[in-house]
Amino acid sequence: MDVLGLSKSIEIVPADTRDVDDTLRLHNPLGNMPCLLLEDGTAIYDSRVILEFLDAWTGRNILIPRDPMERALALSRAPLADGIGDAALLMIYEHRFREPEQVSEVWLSHQRGKVDRGFAAIRADLPDPKKTDIVSISLACALGYLDWRKSVEWRSRFLDIAAWLEDFAAAEPAFNRTRRPDEANT
Ligand SMILES: N[C@@H](CCC(=O)N[C@@H](CS)C(=O)NCC(=O)O)C(=O)O
């Protein structure tokens, strides 16, 4: 939203996805973040849908290409990055929602395989770090999540992707503003 000039128009409301009384569940029955709540009470959820809505609503149309082929490519590459984040999330939940003796190494390894194969595909076709769009935002978000939760060590194995993140952060100041203070520039 910062990229679209909306940071002053949207209020960020923290939510606790495990709190049964959190109003998040009233707006998104799945209880998932993010959820965009409009002034008339309409709830829009799923990060990609929110991004597409705001990109079109502001009339900027800068985050998703309009050309059909470019659009199809972008909308295929972004879910690859999202899938890395989703697999990393499931690895975190395997520990969060299970007792230690229930944690499945088979499941963790299954998810780690998705992360590793995703990284291999991304490094073969890194997006332009100077271009902020749905692909670079999705990738930066997935990498930021991995850095935060540390479910998979990736930086020492994928130096080129780590360098890409530094270049993207340097080119897009809005990205650094999404980082927690203790994580800036890591
Ligand atoms: N596809 C969704 C996934 C959202 C998602 O899984 N969010 C996590 C936090 S990063 C969540 O809210 N989890 C709560 C839960 O699983 O109950 C999106 O991109 O918005």
The ligand as a Tripos MOL2 file, in Angstrom:
@<TRIPOS>MOLECULE
LIG
   20    19     1     0     0
SMALL
NO_CHARGES

@<TRIPOS>ATOM
      1 N1         -3.2330  -17.0800    0.7970 N.3       1 LIG1
      2 C1         -3.3790  -16.2190    1.9530 C.3       1 LIG1
      3 C2         -2.6130  -16.8250    3.1270 C.3       1 LIG1
      4 C3         -2.7280  -15.9950    4.3730 C.3       1 LIG1
      5 C4         -2.1420  -16.7060    5.5930 C.2       1 LIG1
      6 O1         -1.9220  -17.9350    5.6170 O.2       1 LIG1
      7 N2         -1.8710  -15.9080    6.6380 N.am      1 LIG1
      8 C5         -1.3750  -16.4670    7.8880 C.3       1 LIG1
      9 C6         -0.3900  -15.5060    8.5320 C.3       1 LIG1
     10 S1          0.9650  -15.1550    7.5360 S.3       1 LIG1
     11 C7         -2.5110  -16.5800    8.8570 C.2       1 LIG1
     12 O2         -3.2510  -15.6330    8.9960 O.2       1 LIG1
     13 N3         -2.6400  -17.7220    9.5190 N.am      1 LIG1
     14 C8         -3.6560  -17.9250   10.4970 C.3       1 LIG1
     15 C9         -4.1490  -19.3450   10.5490 C.2       1 LIG1
     16 O3         -3.6290  -20.1880    9.7960 O.co2     1 LIG1
     17 O4         -5.0510  -19.6070   11.3190 O.co2     1 LIG1
     18 C10        -2.8990  -14.8100    1.6280 C.2       1 LIG1
     19 O5         -1.9800  -14.6540    0.8190 O.co2     1 LIG1
     20 O6         -3.4790  -13.8560    2.1380 O.co2     1 LIG1
@<TRIPOS>BOND
     1     1     2 1
     2     2     3 1
     3     2    18 1
     4     3     4 1
     5     4     5 1
     6     5     6 2
     7     5     7 1
     8     7     8 1
     9     8     9 1
    10     8    11 1
    11     9    10 1
    12    11    12 2
    13    11    13 1
    14    13    14 1
    15    14    15 1
    16    15    16 2
    17    15    17 1
    18    18    19 2
    19    18    20 1
@<TRIPOS>SUBSTRUCTURE
     1 LIG1         1 GROUP 0 **** ****
